[in-house]
Amino acid sequence: MTEAMIFDTLRQGLWVAVLISAPLLAVALVAGVIVGLFQALTSIQETTLTFVPKAGLMMVTFWVSMSFMTATLVSFFTDTIIPQIAGF
């Protein structure tokens, strides 16, 4: 296994991590902005108001995108990691 193969595998692994985390991070960002605007407009400074909707939306997003995350990880392992372990 050469140094270039290690760096390529690491790059692919980091890209898979970005793809998997993107839906959750995008929903958290949008929910945070919306709740922040709501708090600024109404002058309500309750900390649970920011946490509860964001956590709920992230759980729903995780549940919806779980098949995408699983398929992405499985394809990464079967196409990249397993052949390197087996020596193909």
N, C-alpha and C positions, 0 to 999 in steps of 0.2 A: 504494500500500500504506500503510494507516494504522498509527498506533501501536498501536491496539487489535488489529489483525490480527497484528502482530509479537508482541505479548505473548501472544495466544491460541496462536499457532504454537509459541512457546517453551514455554508451559505444557503443550501437548500433547506436545511433544518430551521434556520432562522426565518426564511421566507414562509415556510409552513406555519411557524409560530405567529407570524404577522397575519397570515390569512385566517388562521383560526381565531385569533383574538380581535380581529377587526370588527365583526358584528357587535360584540359585547362592548367594546370601547366606543363605537359610534353611538350606540343607544345610550350609554352612560353620559357621553358628551351632550347629546341632544336633550336628554332629560335634565341634566344639570343646568343647561342654558335656559330651558323653559321654566324650571322651578326658580332659578335665580332671577329671571325677569319677573315672575309672579311675586317673589318676595320683595323685589325692589319697588314694584308698583303698589303693593299693598302694605308695605312697611312691616311685614310679619317676619320676625327673625327667630323662627323655631328651627332647631337643628334636625328634629325628626322629620320635618317637612321636606328636607333635602334627601334624607337617607331612604325613607320608606318607598317613595315612588321610583327612585333610581334602582333600589334593590329588587322591587317587584318587576319592573320592566326588564332588568337584566336576567332575572330568572325565566321570564317568558321568552326572551330572546335566546337564552341558552337552550331551553326546551325545543324551540322551533328550529334552531340551527344545529342541534346535536347530530343529526344524520350527516350534514355537510362536514362537520368537524371530524366525525368518525371516518367518513369516506376519505377525507384528505389525509388523515394520519395513516390509515391502512394502506393507501396507495403510496405514500412516502416510504413506509417500511417495506412493502412488497417490491417496489420498484428500485429503491436505493439501498436500504440497509441490509436486507436479507441477501441480495446478490453479493454484496461486499463481504458479508460474513461467510457465505458459502464459497466465495472465491471465483465467481463467474466473471 
